[in-house]
Amino acid sequence: MKAGDAMTMLHLFDRVAVEEEGEGDAVVCVHGLGGSANTFNPLMPALARHRVLRIELPGSARSQRAEGPLSIQRFVDAVLSACTRLGVARAHLVAHSMGTIVCQHLAVTAPKLVRSLALFGPLMAPNDATRAGIRARAVKARSEGLAGMHDITGALLQGALSSETRHKNPLAVAFVRESLMRQDGEAYGRSCEALAAAQAAAVEGIKAPVLLVTGDEDGVAPPQAVRAMAERLHAAASCRVVVLPRCGHWTPIERPEDCARELRDFLAAQR
């Protein structure tokens, strides 16, 4: 049975939602800030004949009712808990944006779990200027609620999507807008605080093969930063960098066919 054809099961563990579908080698998907399980819908054709778990991180989407402070470590723990409860001992990890930080930490702290890493819009940690902007976004989201999320969404649509996406791909724009606007302001603010406090993992110790995919107009994960990240990974892991033209930060949404092809080829090479 193929991922995308199978019935999707929804699990709830400690107010954390996990979608499961398909059969075969396990793939665990971890979304970014403002994302959800739906971020990976365009990649599902590449995950045929895999058992796919799509985790919605505490504070996001259907997991927004998770209580308490959020952190990268809490996100790592949520992924580990979901894998343990669902009997996943080894998996390919697929992630976007903030989720790529989570997966790097997983690869360092739980190397036996991680078969490979496919990271879209990857970053190791925000720089100082970016941290300040994310903290300001957290304050706005938490204090202004829906109105704040409306303003944040408008700014991110301009800054996180490529020019071509904004002008020629209204469905992609609508998807990203809806993904952001569906987030609860308080929970989104706590997620922003978790990202702002994120520290880089010791990626030099990662042994699993790595795919890094970014866009040439990605301001969050610019090509030069992704290539520098790859240099740190090269010593210990096989690492491939792909830069997609006319693409911003929401790579799976902006360039779904290209991302699915790269992911399919990458996973095929791990068999």
ABEGO torsion letter per residue (X at the ends): XBBGABBBBBBBBGGBBBBBBEBEBBBBBBBBBGBBAAAAAAAAAAABGBBBBBBBBBGBEAAAABBEBBBAAAAAAAAAAAAAAAGBABBBBBBBEAAAAAAAAAAAABAAABABBBBBGBBABBBAAAAAAAAAAAAAAAAAEAAAAAAAAAAAAAAABBAAAAAABAAAAAAAAAAAAABBAAAAAAAAAAAAABBBBBAAABABBBBBBBBAABAABBAAAAAAAAAAAAAABBBBBBBBBGBBABAAAABAAAAAAAAAAAAAAAX
